[in-house]
Amino acid sequence: MKPGLYPLLGPPASGKTTLAREWALEVLKRRGRVYWVGLPHQRAYVYRLFGGEGAVLGLEFMSFQALYYRVLAEVGRLGPLLPGAGRVALVGEVLRDLYGEGVAPGEARLFARAIAELKRYGLSPFALPKEGEAGRLRRVYFAYERLKEKALDYDDFRHRAGRVPLRLFPRPDLVVVDGFREVGPLDLRFLKRLAREVPVLLTLELLPEGLEPWQTLSQRPVKKEVWALANPVEEARHLLRALKRALASRDLGGEGLDPFEVMVVAPEDRIPGLLLFQDEYGLPLYDGREGALADTEEGERVLALLNPMPTGRDLLALGFSALGRRALRLGLAGEEALALLAEREGLLQEWQAFLALRTPGPNLLAWAEEVLERLGVAAKEFFLSRLRLALRADGGNPLAWWRSFLLDEALPKEPLRGVALLPPLRAMGVRARRVYVLDWVAGRYTLGEGEDYFLLEELRERGLLRRLPRRLRGLDPLFLQALSTRGDEVYLLYPEAGPSGAYEPLEKGMRPEPLPPSGRLEALPEESFTPPLPTSHAPPAHLEVLRRHGECPFRTYLERFPLRLEDGALGWHLLPEERERLLRDPEVGPWLEAYREHWQTMQFWRLWERKPLNLRLDGVRREGDIIHLYRLLPQGGEPDLGPRKRWTEWYALGVLVERRDIHEVHLWTWPWMGRPTLYRRQRSAQLPKAVEEVRRQVEEAYSLWQQGAFRPTPGNHCYACGLADICRKEEV
């Protein structure tokens, strides 16, 4: 095999990795050495791919970065490493020097990503224009390179490896670069140098400009089925049943697949929910998301300490259980709210101990070391190193930077121990015998292409910036093709509808055959316990309770108990008992004085006891043989005296007009801080149509009430119900 660069071009599932493996096995059989360069998450997959047929010697998997380290180490050109968090801290220091205090970690991270892209494509600050946001990036880039001095960030290793002599030891007989959609110009330049000495097999889905393919492959056939499920819950349940059948032995009616032969691809936010069911279904599921320091027990405790808005969960994580449980139950967050809660509950001592723990001392590093010791953190130096970077980024407010660095810190993955649940990007470059893909609907799987903040698309067509790739390239179809061909057998699942309505699938599918129960709960009898509905023959408290009974009897039943405050127009409920205080108020007082003749002799919330139905009147006032009825509304409220929205005032009007001692009935609407408006003046005994309609509805509703059944009736009124879905809980 002669030295040279062998670009192998092909779409997803075209056999590029299979051909590369055959080349590598030929070299390994001759006792040769193979460098396999791929994405970091491919390591276990590549070794399992080769180890399936027995032990192999001479194969070494590495990332591009590890290969560059190897090249520089052989010639003695390594330097102090500046990690990703160090780059952000350095950019933060530059921004503070150039533009003053108040730099946020997110802003520094935005500049750091832009600088990393420029360096990855071999562009110096001189390639940037001097004006606009690109000019700001140019100035920050210059200052970053000066401040970095002899330290090397990840892209410096790439630059330096392209200039030093190639003295790899032990010398490889073959280099395979696999799993990348495309490679950058600096990586390609390095591979061309390396190809002068050893054969380099480069597999790609997109070829860089000017590079001709050595061989082009076409896509192989993949068995694919699309399953349509009713909703996300049914989709998840069907997936878990399908996994159980795939892994069960043939003696039990399953397919007997090895867990390593099965893979699930799902949006990252769906993976935690699936992991919750692994015990119920008895499945060996493996979390394939990138591990974060915040997910570890030690990381959770440190982040709870640094949370700028502490919550009850943070208090519990730090050992302050009494106050933490109360705060968690009430949903409180923030120092001010927690301090008031501690004072009310008599837990000030516990609160002060929490404040003492999270308040830094004059020597921040000494305080941090002491706190980490108290929290039981074993790897203290790792946390302290990130604090030193935070102090460099912003000495005035280092705790926010420290928390940001810890949140972004990724951890090395543990060995695969079952069926991998992978987010879409971590499924690239790996394959399995059978793959299930969830949420196969429009908008769920996308590369999120968008214009860069600093360098818009038109700037990427000028001068040296033409080396940069365009951000709007329309690569989503290729990405979807790669996701739908991750296995020899692929099952694409999608829900037909969810909480937000109907979903648009990427491919139309059929309803799959129902699978037998696979979880312990599913195997229980389907006739679950249903508590009996409440019954009562007590009369309604007042007429509006009877009206609401027509909307939902169950809600009406619960409103008989003091679960919440009685309905009333906000503001008016203060007037009967706190009249003097309201009159002294600079805003409310003048308004009340202007309408004193209306409220001075008014009776508020008057309960008019009648058989069989009582009336609860918002406000009633009498002037001789004239009765004034008031419908009191909240501030800015619109009149709601329609015969289907309000019964009390119309029913009372119909009764009062028929009395001999009443000459007129005036019906008013009066919003808080507004003016009273005469809605209707009734003199004769000829009743308006609204009264007749209300009486008819009252008779119908009362006959239903006397039946004594209070069944939940869902409808639009559920959105305004304040009883927190108790009806659903009762039905479980």
N, C-alpha and C positions, 0 to 999 in steps of 0.2 A: 504494500500500500504506500504510494508515494506521498510525500508532503504536499499540502495544498489545501485550499478552502473549498469545501463541497457543500454549497447551499442546497438544501432539500426543501422544496416549496410544496405546500399542500394545505387544503382546508382542514378543519377539525375532523377527526375520525378518518383520516386518510392513510394511517399506518406509518407515520413519520417515526414515532417512538419505537415501533416494532422493527423497522429497518435499522434504526440506530442501535437497538439492542443486538441485532444479528451481527452488525459490524463489531460491536464491543465483545461479543462472545467469541468471535473468531480470534481477536487479539488476545483475550484472556486464556483461550485454550493453548496458545503458543507461549504461555508464561509472560505475556506482555502486561503493560500497565495502562489503565484507562482512567482519564479524568472525565467525570461526568458533571458538567456545569448546568445547574438548573435553579429553579426557585427554591427558597429555603424550605417551604412546606412540602416539597417533593421528595425530600430525603428518604423518609420511611417507605414511600411508594416505590422508589427506584430500587432500594435494597431488597424489598419484598419481591419486586419483579424479577430480579436476578436470582434471588435465593430460593425461588419456588422449585427449581430443578436441582438443587444441591448447592454445596458451598462453592464460592468463587473467590479467587485470590487475585489481587491486583486492581480491583475496582475501588475508586475513591470518588465520593460525591462531594461537591463543593459549590458554593455560590460564586458569582463573579467577584464579589468583594474578597472572599477567601482566596481566590486565585490571584488577585492583585497583591494581597498580603504575602502570599508565597513567593511571588516574583520579586517583590521589594526586599523580603527577608534574605533571599539568596545573595543579593548584592549589597546588603547592609545599608539600605536607604529608608528604613522605617523611621518614623518620627512619632512624637506624642499624639495620641488619638484624641480628636474632638468628637464626642458622640453627638447623636441627634439633639438631645437636650442641651448639650454644650453649645451647639450652633445657635439654637433659639436664645439661650442666655446671652451669648455674645452679640447677637443682633439686637436684643433688648438693651444692652449697654450702649450700643451704637446709637439707637434711637433716642435714648435718654440724653446722650451727649449732644446730639444734633438738634433735637426738638424739645428738650426739657423733660420735666417729670410727667407722671401720669400715663406711662406706656403700659398697655395691657398685654398679657401673654399672647392673646389671640392675634394682635397686631404684629408682634414680633414673629409669630409662627407664619403669618402671611408673607412677610419679607423673606424669611428663611427658606420657604418652599420655592419662591421665585428665584432666589440666588442659587439654590440647588439645581433647578432646571437649567439655568444659564450655564453653570459649570459642567453639568452633565453633557451638554452639547458643545463644550469647548469655547464658550463666549466669555470674554472679559468685560469689565465695566465700560470700556471704550466703545463697545458695540451698541450701547444704549443711547437714545436721544437725551438731550439735556433739559428738555421742558416736560411739564406735566408730571403725572404720577410715575412715568418711566424715568424721569429725571430724579425723582426722590429715590427710586430704586437704585439708580446709578450712584448717587452719593452714599447711600447706605452700603452698597456693594464695595465701593472703594474703602470706606472706613472699616468695614468688616475684614477685608484682606489685610489692612494695616494692623488692626488690633489682634488678629489671629497669630501673627508672628510665625513661629516655627511649628505650631500645631497643625495637624493634618485632619481635615474632615474627610468624609467618605469619598467625595469627588476628587480631592487632592490625591488620594491613592490611585484613582483611575488615571489621572493626568500623569502622575509620576511613573506608573507602571508602563505607560506607553513610550517612555523615553529612555528607560534604563536597559542595559543588556539583559537578554533572556538567558538565565542560567538555572533553569528548573532542575531540581534534584529531589527525588529520582526523576529522571526524564521520562515523560509519558510517550507511549507508542501511538496513542489515539486520544483526541480530545473531542468529546461530544457536547454540544450546546443544545439543550432541548427544553421545551416548555415555555418559550418566550413567543409572544405574538410578533414582536419585532425587536431589533436591537438598535441602540443609539450609535452615532457616528464614532465616538471615542471607543466604544466596545468593539465596533466593527474594525476600526483601525488596528486595535490590539490583536484581534483574531487574525487579521491578514499578516501581521508580523509573525505571530505564532505559527501560522500555516506555512511559512517558509522553512520551518524546521520539522514540524510533525503534521500528519493529516488532521484536519479539523472538520468535523461533520456538523453543520449548522442547520437546524430545522426551524422553519419559520412559516407563519401564515401570511405575512406581508413582507415583501422584499424591499430593502432600502433602494433608493434611487441609484442607478448605475451598477447594480449587482445582478448578474445573470444567474438563473437557477442551474445547478448541475443536473437536477432531476426534478420533475414535477409529478406529483401523485394526485389521484382523484379520490373523492370520498367513497369510502366503503359502505355497503348497505348496513343499516342499523335497524334492528327490530324495535319499533316504536308504537306505543299505544297512548291514547289521550283519554283520560277519565274525567267525566263531569260529575261533581258532587253538589249537593244542595247548598251547602254553606261551609264556612271554614271549620266548624266543629265536626261536621260529618266527614269533611276531607281529612282532618287529622285522625279521626277514629278509623277510617278506612285504611289510611296509610299504616297505622299501627297493627291492624289486623293482617294486612298484606305482609308486613315484616315478620309477624309471628308465624304465618304460614310458610314464608320463605325459609326461615331458620329452623323450623321444627323438623325433626327427623322424619324420614319416609315411613317409618313404622307407625307414626302418629298421624299420618296423612299430610305431612308437610313436604317440602322440597329438599330439605337437607343441605341448604347452602351454608358455606362458611361465613361468619360475620364479616370477615375481611373482603368477601366478594360482593358485598352489598354496600351501597352508599346512598345517602339522602342529601339532596341539595335543596335549601330553603332560604328565604330571606332571613337576615340575622335576627330580626325581632320575633320570628316564629320558633326559633330553636329552643329558648328557655321553656316555652309551653310544652313542647314535645318531650323535653327531658323530665318534666314533672310526671309523665305517665309511664316512665320506664319500669317502676316498681309494680304498678298496677298490671301492666302487660307482661312483666317478666322478660324485658328485652335488654340486651347489653348495648345501650346507646352511649356514644362517645361525643362529647362536646368538641366540635372541630373549629370553633371560633378561636381567634388569637387571644391567648391568655393575657390578662391585664393585672397589674399590681393591685388595683382597686378591688379585685375579686378575691384576693387572699385575706385570710383572717387578720394578719398583721397590718396589711394595707388598709383594711376597713377601719381598724382602730385609729391609725394615724390620720386618715382622711376625715374621720368623725371629729377628731380634735381640731382639724384645720378648717372645718366647714364654716364659712362666714355667716350662714343662717342655720344655727344648730337646731336639730329636731329631736323628737323623743327617741327616734332610732339611734341617733348619735349618743344620746345620754345612756341608753341601754348598752351600746357597744363599749362604752368607757366605764361601765360598772355602776352608774348612778340609776339604779333600777326603780326606786320609788317615784322619783320625779319623771323619769323616762316613760314609765307606763302611763302615768296620768297625761303627759304631753302627747303621747302616741294615740291615746284614746280620744283626745280632744282635737287632734290634728293641728297642734300649735307648732310654730317655727319662729326662730328669731330670739335674740337675747331679751328684748323688751317683753315679749309675750311670756317667755319662760320665767323671767324674773317675777312678773305679776302672779303667775301660777304658783311659783314657789312660796311667795308671800301669803297667798290665799290658803294654801294647803299646809302651811307650817313647815316647809322644807327649805328654809333659807340656808341652813347649814350645808345641806347637800348642794344647793345651787352655788354657794360661795366656794365650796371645794372644787366644783367644776370650773368656775372662773379662774381660780388659782392655778389649776392645771393647764388651762389654755392661754394664760397671759404670759407672754415672753418676758424674760429677765433682761438685764442690761447686756449680758453676754449671750447672744442668741444661740451660738453653737453649744455652749455649756448647758443652756436651758433645754435645747433639743435633745442632747445626749441623755440628760436626766429624765426627760419625759419618755423617750424611747425605752429607757431602762424600766420605768414604772409601767409602761404598757406591755412589757414582755416581748419586745421586738429583738429577735436574735441577730439578724443581719443589720446592725445599726449603721455600719460604715456605708452601706449602699444608700440608705436614706440620708445620711449626713452629706454624702457627696453631692446629692441633688440639692440639698440646702445650700452648699457652697456655691453651686451654679446660680441658685436663686439670689444669693447675696450679691453676686457679680452683676446679675441682670438689673436688680433694683434693691439697693441697700435700704431704702426708706420703707418699702412694702414687700419684704421678701416672702412672707407667708403665702400670699396669693400665687406667686411664682412657684414656690415649693409645691403647693397643692396641684398646680397645673402640670408640673413635670411628673409628679407621681401618678396623676390620672392618665397620662399618655404613655407611661412606661409599660412596654410589652415584656412578657415573660416567655422563656423557652417552652415549647410544647412538650407534654408528656407523651410516652409511647402510645400508639393506637391500641385501644382495648375493646374493640367491638365495632358496631355499625356506626360509621362516621356521619354526623350531622354537620354539613359544611355550608358556610355562606358562599355565595356565588363566586367571588374572586378566589377563594381558597380551593375551589373545585377545579380551577384551571390547571392544566398540566398533569392531572391524575385521572385515572380511569378505574372502572370496576366492572365486574361481570354484569351486575344489575344495578340500575340507578333509578331512584324515584325523585322527581322534581315537583316541589309544591308551588302553589300560587302561580300557575302558568297563565297569568292574565296581563293585559296591557299595562305598562308602567311599573311593574314590579321588578323587572330585571333590566337595568339600564346602566350604562357607564357614566351617566350624569355629565355628558359633554356640555361645556359652556365656555364662554370667552374668559380669558385670563384678566384679572383685575388690572395688572400693570401693562401688559402687552396684548392689545387687542389684535384681532385677526388681520387688519390692514397693516399693522406694524410688523407682523411676521412675514410680510412680503417685501420688506425693504432691506437693502444692504446686507450686513452680516446676519441680521436677525432671520434671514431666510433659512438658516440652518435649523431653526426651531420648528417643530411640527405644528400644524394647525390644530386648534382645539376643537373645531367643529368639523369632524371628518365623517360622521355618520357610520360609526363602527358598531352600533347596536345590533344590526342584523347578524354580523359575524359573531358577536358575543352570544346572541341567542342561539345561533347554530352550534356554537361550542357547548353551551349548557345542555342542549337537547341531544348531544351525541357523546355524553360522558361514559357510556357503558355499551356493552354488547346488546343489552336489553334496556330500554328506557321507557319509563312510565311517567307521563306528564299529567299531573293532577291539578284541577282548578275548581274553585267554588263558583257556583252560578250566581250567588248573591251574598251580600254581607250586610253589616249594619248601615253602610252608606248607600245601599241599593244594589242594582244588578251590576255584574262585572263583565267586561269584554274580554273573552279568552283570546290568547294568541293563536290557538288552533281549536276548532270545534271538536268536541269529543262525544262519547257515548256514556251512558250510565253503566258503571261496571256491575258485574254480578255481585249480589250481597255475599259477604263472607261470614262464616260462623263466629259467634262470640269468642273473643280471645283474651279478654281481661277478666279479673275476678269479679268486678262489679257487673260486667255484662252478663256473666253466667248466672247471676241471681235471678229469681223469678221476676218477670216483667211487671207483675201487679204490685207496684210499690204502695206503701202506706199513704193514704190521703186523709188528712184530718177532716172531720165533718164541718160543714159550713155553719157559722153562728146563726142562731135563731133568737127572736125576741118578739114579745107582744106589747112592749111598753110603747106609749104614744110618742111621736116625735117631739123634740124640745120646742121647736117653733116651725113656722111655715117654710122658711128657707131650707131647713134640714129635710123637709119632705120634698122640696124641689130637687135638691141634690140627690135624693134617693132615686129619682128617675134617671140620673146620669150613671150612678154607680152605687147600688145598695151597700156593698161592702164598705166603701168609703164612709157612707152615712153612718153605718154601725160603729165604726171606729171613732168617728167624731163625737160620739156620746161620751167618750172618756177623755180626761185631760191630757192628751198626748201633745197638744200644741195650743197656742193662744187662740181665743175666739176671734173670728174674722172681724175686722173693723177698719175704718179708714184711718190711715196713719196720721197722727196729729190730733184728731178729734178725741181719741181715747184719753188724752191728757186734760182736756178742758173741764170735765166735771169736778175733778179733785185738785187740780193745780191751776185753777183759774187766776189766782193772784200773781203767781209767778209768771204766767204767760202774759198778763197785762203789763208787767214790768219789762218784758222782753222788747228790745228796741225795734225788732222787725215784726213780731207777732202782735205786740200791744196796739199799735196804731190801726192795724187791720181789724182787730176785735172791737175797738172803740167805734170804728166806722159802721159796724153792723150790730151794735149792742141791742137794738130793739128786737133782733131776731133770736139771739141766744140767751138773753137775760132771763126770760121766763120759760125757756125750753127745757123739756125733760129729755135727757139723753138715754139711749139704749133702753127704752121703756118696754117692759114685757106686759103685753095685754093678754091676760088669761081668758081664753074662751074655750068652750067645748064644742068639738073635740080637738081643735087646733089653736095653739097660742100664736100670737103675732109679736115679733120682736122689732119694734120701730126704732130706726136710727135716731130720729128727733121728732118731737111732737109739741105743738104750742097751741093754746086756745085763746081766742079773743072773742068773748061773748058767745055768739052762735056760729062763729067761724073757726074751723079747725085747720091748722097748718101741719102738713106732713112733710118731713125733710128726708131726702136721700143724701146722706153725707158721703163724700167721695174723697179719696186721697188727693194730694196736690197734683194738679194737672190732669185729674181723672175725667174721662168722658162719661156722660150720662148712660146708665145701663138699665133703663126702665122698660126695655122690651118685655113683652109678656112671657117670653121663654127664658129670659135672663134674670128677671126679678118678679116675685109674686107678692111680697108683703104689702107694699104700698098700694097696689091695685086692689088687693083683697080688702084692705082696711078702708079704702075709698068707697068700695061697694057697700060695706056694712054701715059706714058713717052717713052716707047720703040718705039711707033709708030711715034714719032716726029723725023724730019730729023736732028734737031740740037743736038740730044742726041745720043751719041754713046754707052754708057753703063749705066746701073742702078745697083747700089750696095745696097742690102738690109741687114741691120745690126740689131742685137739685143744687147742691152746694159743695164745691170742692174746697179743700183746705187752702187758705191764703187766696181764695178767689171770691167772687161775688155770688150771692144766692140768685138763682134764676127760676122764675115761675114756669113750671113745666105744664101744669094744667089747672084750670079753675072749673070746678064742678058744682052747679047749683041745683039742677033738676034731678029728679029720680030716674031719668032716662039714662041708664048706665052706658058708658062707652064700650066698644067692642073688646078692648083689652081686658076689662073686668070679666066679661062673659067668657073669654078664652081662658083666663086664669082660673076661674071657677071650674070650668070643665077639666082642666089639667089637674087641679087639686083633687077632684073626685076620683079621677083615674089613678093618680099616684097614691091616694089614701087607701084605695081598695087593694093595691099591690102591697102597701105597707102592712095592712092587716093580715096578709098571708104569713108574715113573720120570717121570710127567707131573705138572706143578705148575701147574694152571690156576686163575685167580682164581675164587672162589665167593662172591659177595656174600650178605650176610644180616645178622641182628642183631648178629653178632660184629664187624661192621665198626665199630660205634660205640665199641668198646673197643680197636680196633687202633691202635697208635702209630706206624705206618709211613707216615703222611701221604699216603695215596692213591697210593702208588707204582704200584699195580696199574693205575690209570686212566692214569697217565702212560705206562706200558709199552704200553697198548693204542692210544695215539694214533699 
